[in-house]
Amino acid sequence: YYRRMHAIPDALGTAVNVQSMVFGNMGDDSGTGVAFTRNPSTGERKFYGEYLMNAQGEDVVAGIRTPQPIAQLENDQPDAYKQLIDIQQKLEGHFQDMQDIEFTIQEGKLYILQTRNGKRTGFAALKIACDMVDEGVLQTAQAIHRVDPESVPSLLAQIFDPGEKSHAVAQGRVAGKGLNAGPGAASGLVVFSSQKAHEYRAAGKKSILVRTETSPEDISGMEAAEGILTSRGGMTSHAAVVARGMNKPCIVGCSSLRVDEKAGKMTLTTEDSKNVELQEGDELSIDGSTGEVILGMIKTRESEIQQALAGEIDPEKSEIARNFKRLMQWADENRKLLIRTNADTPRDAKVARMFGAQGIGLCRTEHMFFEGDRILAMQEMILASSVEQRKKALEKILPYQKEDFRGIFEAMDGFPVTIRLLDPPLHEFLPREEADFKKLASALSIDVDKIKQRAEELHEQNPMLGHRGCRLGITYPEITEMQVRAVLEAACEAADAGVDVHPEIMV
């Protein structure tokens, strides 16, 4: 599953290293650990890592024991710690990137087992890239490549609404705290298995996967859940590393958490020593930025970046918003392409414009029909028995379409907007459930059987190749006529109001 998720081919199987090895479990003067030259969650320029004395590497990364912070090594093994500090600085300087270092101490002697560019959250990648430019380590063009495009969505991850979170804290709903291993905030229903996480997602429910520790078998469940919470493990454990790669909110090493996966329950011991028991399906929230585990659901809101772009906060007072602005400026200085966006509503267009889109490459008009009373007018048009009835229903849809198109033209003032005429087959706008059939019949004063018959007539085995798009326009030219009229009237009205409109129609 991990290979498929990251598009890694498995034709050659899995490579295995066979080599002589040193041992960290030779006594109290031996140990093993994993360290990062910078914090992989926040990007802070501070040596960060964990270790266990008298242990092997698997004990650290598997999350079986919760390790000690790397700074504690200075007390346990001062000579090895001093040497490790010097080596990590040299490695980062050589590779010009944050390093993930595995080491073992055997009977007081330090061995570096491997180093590689470390996995990091989107937040950390952004800060590290900007800091390394400021430090003179990287040029701006190099810094752009240090931020994985796939991690950018995590920078826009939702955070808890400050007011609602403060209220939850005041109510004493913070039931535990662990290590903040993954970005963002999430609320959902407690699940204890990957299977349940998938079942909840299929049912349209959000979940929080709670485990003692995770293993590779849990990857699919971690992907299906909104967030991950474990009672064991550190920042270099399996759960933390995978969650960072997925940009999922994650808390690990929550020592006050006890998980009984067989019984389907978990227990949190609060600061005042009260035990709170949760069953599968109970509500839970996790803040991956602070490590707080909070009872109940908490409303989320836009990230600081989105708030800054919308003018809700001063970007200069938010480090992440400030760094994001710098990265986008560097990208603009180096790019060779114009970037358009997909946007189906005026709000989508405004957000895209805030993020620097230079036009709309695809505006899907069918998405406009699913809001409020619009879907009813669309269904009335589909069920009409004559051209006159269809045109009458389309007259109801026209103002909605025109309003949306004008809002999009205004948001994209000066940039092109490509509007695609109605594409999906008509049966997709009709109900599927019995209750919805009855509701529609009542609203339009039509017999239920007539609606079902029409839905059956329009149903297609392979709608991707069926009666859709330009074929719909040939069969029902009045639909195309209404949409084109809405586009042109909206463009004219916007132009009269001083908007620089550039409409493009995709048939």
C-alpha positions in Angstrom: 0.0 0.0 0.0 2.9 2.4 0.8 4.4 1.7 -2.6 1.2 2.4 -4.4 0.6 5.5 -2.4 4.0 6.9 -3.3 4.0 5.5 -6.9 7.0 3.3 -6.1 7.3 0.4 -8.6 7.7 -3.1 -7.0 9.0 -4.9 -10.1 12.4 -5.4 -8.6 11.2 -6.3 -5.1 12.7 -5.0 -1.9 16.5 -4.4 -1.6 18.2 -5.9 1.5 21.5 -4.7 2.9 23.7 -7.4 4.3 26.6 -6.0 6.4 28.5 -6.3 9.7 26.8 -4.4 12.5 27.4 -2.8 15.8 25.1 -3.3 18.8 23.4 -0.8 21.1 22.3 -3.5 23.5 25.7 -4.4 24.9 25.0 -2.8 28.3 24.4 0.5 30.0 27.3 2.1 28.0 25.6 1.2 24.7 22.5 2.7 23.0 21.0 3.6 19.7 19.0 6.5 18.3 17.7 8.5 15.4 18.3 12.3 15.0 17.5 15.1 12.7 19.7 18.1 12.1 16.5 20.3 12.4 13.1 19.7 13.8 11.2 17.6 11.2 7.8 18.9 12.4 8.5 22.7 12.8 11.8 23.2 10.9 13.4 24.9 13.9 17.2 25.0 13.6 17.9 22.8 16.6 19.4 19.3 16.8 16.5 17.0 17.3 16.2 13.3 18.0 15.6 10.4 20.3 17.6 7.5 21.7 17.4 4.5 24.0 20.2 3.1 26.1 20.9 -0.6 26.0 18.6 -1.1 22.9 18.6 -1.8 19.2 17.4 0.6 16.5 14.1 -1.3 15.9 13.1 -0.5 19.5 13.2 3.2 18.7 11.4 3.3 15.3 8.8 0.6 16.1 7.4 2.7 18.9 7.6 -0.2 21.4 9.3 2.0 24.0 9.1 5.8 24.3 12.7 7.0 23.9 14.6 9.9 25.6 15.1 13.3 23.9 18.5 13.6 22.3 19.6 16.4 24.7 19.5 13.8 27.5 22.4 12.0 25.8 24.8 14.7 27.0 24.3 13.4 30.5 24.4 9.7 29.6 27.2 9.7 27.1 28.9 13.2 27.0 31.8 12.3 24.7 29.5 10.6 22.2 27.0 13.4 22.3 29.7 16.0 21.6 31.0 14.0 18.7 27.4 13.5 17.4 26.8 17.3 17.4 30.0 17.9 15.4 29.1 15.2 12.9 25.5 16.3 12.3 26.7 19.9 11.5 29.2 18.5 8.9 26.6 16.2 7.3 24.0 19.0 6.9 26.7 21.3 5.5 27.8 18.7 3.0 24.3 17.7 1.8 22.8 21.2 2.1 19.6 19.7 3.5 18.2 18.6 6.7 19.6 15.1 7.6 18.0 12.1 9.2 20.8 10.3 11.0 20.8 6.8 12.5 23.5 6.1 15.1 24.6 3.4 17.5 26.9 3.6 20.5 28.6 0.4 21.3 30.4 0.3 24.6 30.9 4.1 24.5 32.0 4.4 20.9 29.8 6.3 18.4 29.0 4.8 15.0 27.0 6.5 12.3 24.9 3.9 10.5 23.4 6.0 7.8 22.3 9.5 6.8 19.6 10.6 4.4 17.6 13.7 3.6 14.9 13.7 6.3 11.2 13.5 5.8 9.5 16.6 7.1 6.1 18.2 7.3 5.1 20.9 4.9 5.6 23.5 7.7 9.1 22.3 8.4 10.0 22.1 4.6 8.9 25.7 4.2 10.8 27.1 7.2 14.0 25.1 6.4 14.0 26.3 2.8 13.6 29.9 3.8 16.1 29.7 6.7 18.8 28.1 4.5 18.4 30.9 2.0 18.9 33.4 4.8 21.9 31.4 6.1 23.5 31.6 2.6 23.4 27.8 2.2 20.9 27.7 -0.7 20.0 29.9 -3.7 16.3 30.7 -4.1 16.0 28.3 -7.1 17.4 25.5 -4.9 15.1 26.4 -2.1 12.0 25.9 -4.3 13.0 22.3 -4.9 13.4 21.7 -1.1 9.6 22.0 -0.7 7.8 19.0 -2.1 4.7 20.2 -4.1 2.7 17.4 -2.5 3.4 18.8 0.9 2.0 22.3 0.1 -1.6 21.3 0.9 -0.5 20.6 4.4 0.5 24.3 4.8 -3.2 25.0 4.1 -4.3 22.4 6.6 -7.2 23.6 8.8 -6.5 24.6 12.4 -8.9 24.6 15.3 -11.1 27.7 15.7 -9.2 29.7 18.5 -12.5 30.6 20.2 -13.9 27.0 20.2 -10.6 25.5 21.3 -10.2 28.0 24.2 -13.8 27.1 25.2 -12.8 23.4 25.2 -9.7 24.1 27.3 -11.8 26.1 29.7 -14.3 23.3 30.0 -11.4 20.9 31.0 -11.8 18.8 27.9 -8.0 18.5 27.3 -7.6 14.8 28.4 -4.0 14.1 27.4 -0.9 15.4 25.7 1.7 13.7 23.5 4.3 14.6 20.9 3.1 16.9 18.1 4.2 14.6 15.2 2.0 15.7 12.3 0.6 19.1 11.2 -2.9 20.5 11.5 -5.9 19.7 13.6 -8.6 17.1 13.2 -11.9 15.9 14.8 -13.6 12.6 14.2 -15.0 9.4 15.6 -12.6 7.0 17.4 -11.6 3.8 15.5 -9.1 1.2 16.5 -8.5 -0.5 13.1 -7.7 0.3 9.5 -10.9 -1.6 8.5 -13.1 0.6 10.6 -11.4 3.8 9.3 -12.2 2.7 5.7 -15.8 1.8 6.7 -16.3 5.2 8.3 -14.9 7.0 5.3 -17.1 5.0 3.0 -20.1 6.1 5.1 -19.0 9.7 4.9 -17.8 9.8 8.6 -14.5 11.3 9.7 -12.4 9.2 12.1 -9.4 9.3 14.3 -7.3 6.1 14.3 -6.2 5.3 17.8 -3.5 2.6 18.3 -0.9 1.6 20.9 1.6 1.9 18.1 1.3 1.6 14.4 2.9 -0.8 12.0 3.2 -1.0 8.2 -0.2 -2.9 8.1 -1.9 0.3 9.4 -0.8 2.5 6.5 -4.1 2.2 4.6 -6.0 3.1 7.8 -3.8 6.0 8.5 -4.6 7.3 5.0 -8.3 6.8 5.5 -8.5 8.5 8.9 -8.4 12.3 9.5 -5.7 11.9 12.2 -3.7 9.4 14.2 -3.1 9.1 17.9 -0.8 6.5 19.6 0.1 5.9 23.2 3.7 4.8 22.5 6.5 6.0 20.2 8.4 9.1 19.6 9.0 11.6 16.8 10.9 9.0 14.8 8.4 6.2 15.3 6.6 4.6 12.4 3.4 6.6 13.1 5.2 9.9 13.2 7.2 9.3 10.0 4.3 8.0 7.9 1.9 10.7 9.2 4.4 13.4 8.3 4.7 11.9 4.8 0.9 11.9 4.5 0.6 15.4 6.0 -1.9 14.0 8.5 -2.4 15.4 12.0 -0.7 13.0 14.4 0.1 12.7 18.1 2.4 10.0 19.3 3.7 9.0 22.7 0.6 10.0 24.6 1.6 8.4 27.9 -1.8 9.0 29.6 -3.5 6.9 26.9 -4.3 3.2 27.3 -5.7 1.4 24.3 -7.7 -1.9 24.5 -8.2 -2.6 20.8 -9.9 -6.0 21.3 -12.5 -4.5 23.6 -12.8 -1.5 21.4 -12.1 1.1 24.0 -9.5 3.6 25.2 -8.8 5.3 28.5 -7.2 8.7 29.0 -5.9 9.7 32.4 -6.2 13.5 32.9 -3.9 15.8 34.8 -6.2 15.6 37.9 -5.9 11.7 37.7 -9.4 11.1 36.4 -9.9 8.3 34.0 -12.0 9.0 30.8 -13.1 6.0 28.8 -14.1 6.3 25.2 -15.7 3.6 23.0 -15.3 3.1 19.3 -17.5 5.8 17.6 -17.0 8.4 20.3 -16.0 11.9 19.4 -12.3 13.0 19.8 -10.1 15.9 18.6 -6.4 16.1 18.2 -4.2 19.1 17.6 -1.1 18.0 15.7 0.6 21.3 16.3 0.5 21.2 20.1 0.1 17.5 20.9 -3.2 18.1 22.8 -5.9 15.4 22.9 -9.3 16.9 23.4 -12.7 15.3 24.1 -15.5 16.0 21.7 -15.5 17.8 18.3 -14.0 21.2 17.7 -14.8 23.4 14.7 -11.9 24.1 12.4 -11.0 27.1 10.3 -8.6 28.2 7.5 -4.9 28.1 8.0 -2.9 31.2 8.9 -1.8 31.4 5.2 -5.4 31.5 3.9 -6.3 34.0 6.6 -3.3 36.2 5.6 -4.2 36.0 1.9 -7.8 37.0 2.7 -6.6 40.0 4.7 -7.9 38.6 8.0 -4.5 38.7 9.7 -1.3 40.6 9.1 1.0 38.3 7.2 4.1 39.9 8.7 2.9 38.7 12.1 2.7 35.1 11.0 6.0 33.4 10.2 4.4 30.7 8.1 2.4 33.2 6.0 5.5 35.3 5.6 7.6 32.3 4.5 4.8 31.1 2.1 4.8 34.5 0.5 8.5 34.4 0.0 8.4 30.9 -1.5 5.7 31.9 -4.0 7.7 35.0 -5.0 10.7 32.8 -5.7 8.5 30.4 -7.7 7.2 33.4 -9.8 10.7 34.6 -10.5 11.8 31.1 -11.8 8.7 29.7 -13.5 8.1 29.6 -17.3 4.4 28.8 -17.3 1.2 30.6 -16.7 -0.9 28.9 -14.1 -4.7 28.6 -14.4 -7.0 27.0 -11.8 -10.2 24.9 -11.7 -12.9 26.9 -10.1 -16.7 26.4 -10.2 -18.0 29.2 -7.9 -17.1 32.9 -7.3 -15.7 31.9 -3.9 -13.4 29.3 -5.5 -12.3 31.9 -8.0 -11.5 34.4 -5.3 -9.4 31.9 -3.4 -7.5 30.9 -6.6 -6.8 34.5 -7.3 -5.4 35.0 -3.8 -3.1 32.1 -4.4 -1.8 33.6 -7.7 -3.8 31.9 -10.4 -3.8 33.8 -13.7 -7.1 32.7 -15.0 -9.5 29.7 -14.9 -8.7 26.8 -17.1 -11.9 24.9 -16.3 -15.2 26.1 -14.8 -17.6 23.2 -14.5 -21.1 24.6 -14.8 -22.8 21.4 -13.5 -21.5 22.1 -10.0 -23.5 25.2 -9.9 -26.7 23.2 -10.1 -26.4 21.3 -6.9 -26.8 24.3 -4.5 -30.1 25.1 -2.8 -33.2 25.5 -5.0 -31.1 25.2 -8.2 -31.1 21.4 -8.2 -34.9 21.4 -8.1 -35.1 23.7 -11.1 -32.6 21.4 -12.9 -34.7 18.3 -12.0 -37.9 20.1 -13.3 -36.1 20.7 -16.6 -35.0 17.0 -16.9 -38.5 15.8 -16.2 -40.2 18.2 -18.6 -42.3 16.4 -21.3 -42.0 19.2 -23.9 -39.5 21.8 -25.2 -41.8 24.6 -23.8 -41.7 23.1 -20.3 -37.9 22.6 -20.5 -37.4 26.2 -21.5 -39.7 27.4 -18.7 -37.6 25.4 -16.2 -34.4 26.7 -17.8 -35.6 30.3 -17.3 -35.5 29.6 -13.5 -31.9 28.4 -13.8 -30.7 31.3 -16.0 -30.4 33.9 -13.1 -28.4 31.5 -11.0 -26.0 30.8 -13.8 -25.6 34.5 -14.7 -25.0 35.5 -11.1 -22.3 32.9 -10.6 -20.6 33.7 -14.0 -20.6 37.4 -13.1 -19.1 36.7 -9.7 -16.3 34.6 -11.4 -15.6 37.3 -14.0 -15.3 39.9 -11.2 -13.0 37.7 -9.2 -10.8 37.1 -12.3 -10.8 40.7 -13.4 -8.2 40.9 -16.3 -7.7 37.1 -16.6 -9.3 34.5 -19.0 -12.1 32.3 -17.8 -12.8 29.0 -19.6 -16.4 27.9 -19.0 -17.4 24.3 -19.9 -21.0 23.8 -20.9 -23.0 21.2 -19.2 -21.1 17.9 -19.3 -22.6 15.1 -17.1 -25.4 12.8 -18.3 -28.8 14.0 -17.0 -29.5 10.9 -14.7 -26.8 12.1 -12.3 -29.1 15.0 -11.3 -32.0 12.7 -10.4 -32.5 11.0 -7.0 -31.2 7.5 -6.2 -33.0 6.8 -2.9 -36.7 6.1 -2.4 -37.1 8.9 0.1 -35.6 11.4 -2.3 -37.9 10.2 -5.1 -40.9 10.9 -2.9 -39.6 14.3 -1.8 -39.0 15.3 -5.5 -42.5 14.0 -6.5 -44.1 16.1 -3.8 -42.1 19.2 -4.7 -43.0 19.0 -8.4 -46.4 17.5 -8.0 -45.4 14.5 -10.2 -46.1 10.9 -9.8 -43.2 9.0 -8.2 -43.3 6.2 -10.8 -42.9 8.8 -13.6 -39.7 10.1 -12.0 -38.4 6.6 -11.6 -39.2 5.7 -15.2 -37.4 8.9 -16.4 -34.4 8.0 -14.3 -34.4 4.5 -15.7 -34.6 5.9 -19.3 -31.6 8.2 -18.7 -29.5 5.7 -16.8 -26.3 4.5 -18.7 -24.1 1.6 -18.1 -21.0 3.6 -18.9 -21.8 7.3 -18.4 -18.2 8.3 -19.2 -18.9 7.5 -22.9 -22.6 8.1 -23.1 -25.1 10.9 -23.7 -23.2 13.8 -22.3 -21.4 17.0 -23.2 -21.8 18.2 -26.8 -24.2 15.3 -27.4 -26.6 16.8 -24.8 -26.3 20.1 -26.6 -27.4 18.5 -29.8 -30.3 16.7 -28.2 -31.4 19.6 -26.0 -30.1 22.8 -27.8 -32.2 24.9 -25.3 -29.7 23.9 -22.5 -26.8 25.2 -24.6 -28.8 28.3 -25.5 -29.5 29.1 -21.9 -25.9 28.6 -20.7 -24.3 30.7 -23.5 -26.9 33.4 -22.9 -26.0 33.4 -19.2 -22.2 33.6 -20.0 -22.6 36.5 -22.5 -25.1 38.5 -20.4 -22.9 38.1 -17.3 -19.8 39.2 -19.3 -21.6 42.3 -20.7 -22.9 43.3 -17.3 -19.5 42.8 -15.7 -17.8 44.8 -18.5 -20.3 47.6 -18.1 -19.3 47.7 -14.4 -15.7 48.2 -15.4 -14.5 44.6 -15.1 -11.9 43.4 -17.7 -13.6 40.2 -18.9 -12.1 37.4 -21.0 -14.8 34.7 -21.4 -13.9 31.4 -23.2 -16.6 28.7 -23.8 -15.6 25.1 -24.0 -18.2 23.0 -25.9 
